[in-house]
């Protein structure tokens, strides 16, 4: 890539006021560095990824509303986690968490267990317990 | 308390931390040299390992390997420590800062407040330098950022003790010894040979063979997992190749820059030619990313697009096989 070809589209890093470094060749064929504000091709795949993540969150929200899953699933998706990550943060086995994802089981959880989930998702026990599938956070 | 430390933006975090820490210690070494001598160029496909709900793919070796290999080849000694106790981790860091030692830290990016929302995944192999502390705020030099940042004690603890795959466990590291004399020629030839062997490895998921395997997988994705999932997988593949850290083209440009700098340093004009060639290959990787991004624009025949991408990747694998065979010969 030539230095003059380093893309300067409006990218995601530029949102927080930073740019990315590229290595590119100047007119004499010497390698040099150039800063880039972003690249359209990356925005497209990035947007698509975000869209898929949002779909997962929306689906989880619907499922909580329909009473198919417990709020744990919604907050897991909202925090971009999966079963393994929730397991690592809470220190509980995956199968136990999957059990807690059932609304019936979830309703019987004590505050000590709920607190571990609340800490993991960075919310309060009340927010976790009272989540009914609303649009939020 | 602030240590005299020069923040420089680099393309990749691990190279950047290594380069900035070594410069601070008086060894002037660029990011491409760190990357090249650390044999940073790699390719591995891990279909059985799902990362963010997509098959795993990496354009670099495991975290820490680049700096470790670099250290070994240059005779540098690095001190590394991990912790189970966050308080102890902070004590060691504070102690270091008091002794004027800037420290490299491995962190998770999900809780990094200065990261754009789009990049905040549970990815735990990010690296940054702490070079001072004011009140209860740490001064942070994150090499992928243009400017320096600050993190409070709880914020830093959170990212140092992020959980999940490759959990950092408070991992702190810094160079403690740099030799007076360095045999650059030996280090560079050894490093290049290693990269050639990696890329030509007779392992189906590694190097050019790995690329061919991915090419076969891409071709099947639309029918095997459906267009929706295929599009998501493809997006992750392109993100791994182009997103912050690789310097574009899946590290190919950084590697070209290395070949050029190394060729001049040890006076091997052949490496300069190889650098030109790698740049051209890097451009083709960029074209591949552009081609892939078209999938999301037009809704026409998806299978054709995936077939075209698979062909492009096969072509890249052929070019790189030829390239690394040649590189192995000239070195």
Contacts between the chains, C-beta under 8 A, distances in Angstrom:
chain1	res1	chain2	res2	distance
A	1	B	248	6.6
A	1	B	249	7.6
A	1	B	253	6.2
A	1	B	279	7.1
A	1	B	282	6.6
A	1	B	283	6.0
A	1	B	286	6.7
A	12	B	116	4.7
A	12	B	118	4.5
A	12	B	119	6.9
A	13	B	116	5.7
A	13	B	119	7.7
A	13	B	244	6.4
A	15	B	116	5.1
A	15	B	117	7.9
A	16	B	114	6.2
A	16	B	115	7.3
A	16	B	116	5.0
A	17	B	146	7.6
A	17	B	147	7.8
A	18	B	144	8.0
A	18	B	145	5.0
A	18	B	146	4.6
A	18	B	147	7.1
A	19	B	9	7.9
A	19	B	146	5.5
A	20	B	11	7.2
A	20	B	144	7.4
A	20	B	244	5.7
A	21	B	9	5.1
A	21	B	10	6.0
A	21	B	11	4.7
A	21	B	144	8.0
A	21	B	247	6.7
A	22	B	11	6.9
A	22	B	247	5.8
A	22	B	248	5.4
A	22	B	253	6.6
A	23	B	11	6.8
A	23	B	32	6.7
A	23	B	247	5.4
A	23	B	248	7.6
A	23	B	253	4.3
A	23	B	254	5.4
A	23	B	256	7.1
A	23	B	257	4.3
A	24	B	253	6.8
A	25	B	279	6.3
A	29	B	276	7.2
A	30	B	260	7.4
A	31	B	32	7.4
A	31	B	256	6.8
A	31	B	257	4.0
A	31	B	260	5.0
A	31	B	261	7.1
A	31	B	275	7.4
A	35	B	9	7.5
A	35	B	146	7.2
A	39	B	242	7.2
A	40	B	293	7.6
A	41	B	238	7.4
A	41	B	242	7.2
A	41	B	286	7.9
A	41	B	289	5.0
A	41	B	290	4.9
A	41	B	292	7.7
A	41	B	293	4.2
A	42	B	238	7.5
A	42	B	239	7.6
A	42	B	242	5.3
A	42	B	243	6.7
A	42	B	289	7.5
A	42	B	293	7.9
A	44	B	293	4.2
A	44	B	296	5.3
A	44	B	297	7.3
A	45	B	234	7.7
A	45	B	235	4.2
A	45	B	238	4.5
A	45	B	239	5.7
A	45	B	242	7.9
A	45	B	289	7.9
A	45	B	292	7.1
A	45	B	293	5.8
A	45	B	296	7.3
A	46	B	118	5.4
A	46	B	235	7.8
A	46	B	239	6.9
A	46	B	243	7.8
A	47	B	296	7.9
A	48	B	231	6.6
A	48	B	232	7.3
A	48	B	235	4.7
A	48	B	296	5.2
A	49	B	118	7.8
A	49	B	232	7.3
A	49	B	235	5.0
A	49	B	236	7.0
A	49	B	239	6.6
A	50	B	118	6.1
A	52	B	232	5.1
A	52	B	235	7.7
A	79	B	110	8.0
A	80	B	52	7.8
A	80	B	110	7.1
A	80	B	120	7.3
A	80	B	121	5.9
A	80	B	122	6.4
A	81	B	122	6.4
A	82	B	53	7.2
A	84	B	164	6.9
A	84	B	165	7.5
A	85	B	122	5.2
A	85	B	163	6.6
A	85	B	164	4.5
A	88	B	163	3.7
A	88	B	164	5.2
A	88	B	167	6.9
A	89	B	163	4.7
A	89	B	164	7.8
